[in-house]
Amino acid sequence: MNNQITLRVYNRSAYPLPAYASQGASGMDLRAAISDPMVLKPHRVYRVPTGLYVECPPGYEIQIRARSGLALKHGITLVNGIGTIDADYRGEICVIMMNLLDEDYTITPGERIAQMVVAETVTATLTEVDTPDALSDTQRGAGGFGHSGRQ
């Protein structure tokens, strides 16, 4: 199975293109394309540019994910959990970040701030039904949040 595609990228930043850090890595690190350090104040939301513009083919998306080290050590996360870059988007990729802790965190120019994962997508066709009873039965049924108990 060939798990590779080619993405066309315009790099406006002063940094090299993202790359996989190891043979088994799923994501490529994105860097902050800023000219001066950027202070992330506690409990605030920031838009951090990467300087990258990507052409992603139909049937794929780019997912922007938090870096685990920044999250664990400094409380830096992505506000939207995982950001989605659709195949038809051609603007600059920016990362929506938040500082969850009570102390400032400073991003330095070129710092690795997030990961970029390329994933296949599926287009769904929705068929509307008249009642929830028209949906197929499952063992779980309508059991929602916490339905299986604490393990």
C-alpha positions as CSV (number, residue, x, y, z in Angstrom):
1,M,0.0,0.0,0.0
2,N,1.3,3.4,-0.9
3,N,0.6,5.9,1.9
4,Q,2.2,8.9,0.2
5,I,0.8,11.9,-1.6
6,T,2.5,15.1,-2.8
7,L,1.4,18.5,-1.5
8,R,2.3,21.7,-3.3
9,V,3.5,24.3,-0.7
10,Y,4.4,27.9,-0.9
11,N,6.7,28.8,2.0
12,R,6.7,32.5,3.0
13,S,8.5,31.8,6.2
14,A,12.3,31.9,6.8
15,Y,12.2,28.3,8.0
16,P,12.5,25.0,6.1
17,L,9.4,23.1,5.1
18,P,7.8,20.8,7.7
19,A,9.3,17.3,7.8
20,Y,8.6,14.1,9.6
21,A,11.0,13.8,12.6
22,S,11.2,10.0,12.4
23,Q,10.2,7.2,10.0
24,G,7.1,6.3,12.0
25,A,5.9,9.9,12.7
26,S,2.3,10.8,11.7
27,G,2.8,14.6,11.8
28,M,5.2,17.2,10.7
29,D,6.1,20.1,13.0
30,L,4.8,23.6,12.1
31,R,6.9,26.6,13.1
32,A,5.9,30.0,14.2
33,A,6.6,32.4,11.3
34,I,7.0,35.5,13.5
35,S,9.8,38.0,13.4
36,D,9.8,38.8,17.2
37,P,8.9,36.7,20.2
38,M,5.2,36.5,20.9
39,V,3.9,36.4,24.5
40,L,0.9,34.2,25.1
41,K,-0.9,35.6,28.1
42,P,-2.9,33.3,30.4
43,H,-6.3,32.2,29.2
44,R,-6.2,34.1,25.9
45,V,-6.5,33.0,22.3
46,Y,-3.9,33.8,19.7
47,R,-3.6,33.3,15.9
48,V,0.0,32.3,15.1
49,P,1.1,32.3,11.5
50,T,3.2,29.6,9.9
51,G,4.0,31.2,6.6
52,L,2.8,28.1,4.8
53,Y,0.2,27.9,2.0
54,V,-0.7,24.4,0.9
55,E,-2.6,22.8,-2.0
56,C,-4.2,19.7,-0.6
57,P,-5.8,17.4,-3.2
58,P,-9.5,16.5,-3.0
59,G,-10.2,13.6,-0.8
60,Y,-7.6,14.8,1.8
61,E,-7.5,17.3,4.7
62,I,-4.7,18.7,6.8
63,Q,-5.2,18.4,10.5
64,I,-3.5,20.8,12.9
65,R,-2.8,19.2,16.2
66,A,-1.2,20.4,19.5
67,R,2.3,19.4,20.4
68,S,2.2,17.2,23.4
69,G,5.4,18.7,25.0
70,L,4.0,22.2,24.8
71,A,0.7,21.0,26.3
72,L,2.2,19.0,29.2
73,K,5.1,21.3,30.1
74,H,3.5,24.7,29.4
75,G,-0.3,24.3,29.1
76,I,-0.3,25.5,25.5
77,T,-3.1,23.9,23.4
78,L,-5.2,24.5,20.3
79,V,-8.5,26.2,21.0
80,N,-10.4,24.1,18.4
81,G,-8.8,20.8,19.5
82,I,-7.8,19.7,16.1
83,G,-7.9,22.3,13.3
84,T,-9.1,21.3,9.9
85,I,-7.6,22.7,6.7
86,D,-10.0,21.8,3.9
87,A,-8.7,20.7,0.5
88,D,-10.1,23.8,-1.2
89,Y,-8.4,26.3,1.3
90,R,-5.5,28.3,-0.2
91,G,-4.8,30.9,2.4
92,E,-2.0,30.8,5.0
93,I,-2.1,28.1,7.6
94,C,-2.4,29.7,11.0
95,V,-2.6,28.0,14.4
96,I,-5.2,29.0,16.9
97,M,-3.5,28.7,20.3
98,M,-4.3,29.2,23.9
99,N,-2.3,29.4,27.1
100,L,-4.2,27.4,29.8
101,L,-1.9,28.2,32.6
102,D,-1.7,31.3,34.8
103,E,1.8,32.4,33.6
104,D,2.9,33.9,30.3
105,Y,4.5,31.7,27.7
106,T,6.7,33.2,25.0
107,I,6.8,31.7,21.5
108,T,10.1,32.4,19.8
109,P,10.5,32.9,16.0
110,G,10.8,29.5,14.3
111,E,9.6,27.6,17.4
112,R,7.7,24.4,16.7
113,I,4.2,25.2,17.7
114,A,1.9,22.4,16.3
115,Q,1.8,19.3,14.1
116,M,0.4,18.9,10.7
117,V,-1.2,15.6,9.8
118,V,-2.5,14.7,6.3
119,A,-5.5,12.5,6.4
120,E,-8.0,11.0,3.9
121,T,-11.6,12.2,4.0
122,V,-14.9,10.6,3.1
123,T,-17.8,12.6,1.6
124,A,-21.1,11.4,3.1
125,T,-24.6,11.5,1.6
126,L,-27.3,12.1,4.2
127,T,-30.6,10.3,4.0
128,E,-33.2,11.8,6.3
129,V,-35.6,9.5,8.3
130,D,-38.8,10.4,10.0
131,T,-38.1,9.2,13.5
132,P,-35.1,8.0,15.7
133,D,-36.8,4.6,15.7
134,A,-36.0,4.3,11.9
135,L,-32.3,4.1,12.8
136,S,-30.8,0.6,13.2
137,D,-30.7,-1.0,16.7
138,T,-27.3,-1.4,18.5
139,Q,-26.3,-2.8,21.8
140,R,-25.4,0.7,23.0
141,G,-28.6,2.3,21.6
142,A,-29.0,5.9,22.8
143,G,-26.6,5.5,25.7
144,G,-24.6,8.8,25.9
145,F,-22.0,10.4,28.0
146,G,-20.8,8.1,30.7
147,H,-23.2,5.3,29.8
148,S,-20.7,2.6,30.4
149,G,-19.7,3.7,33.8
150,R,-16.3,4.6,35.2
151,Q,-13.6,2.0,34.5
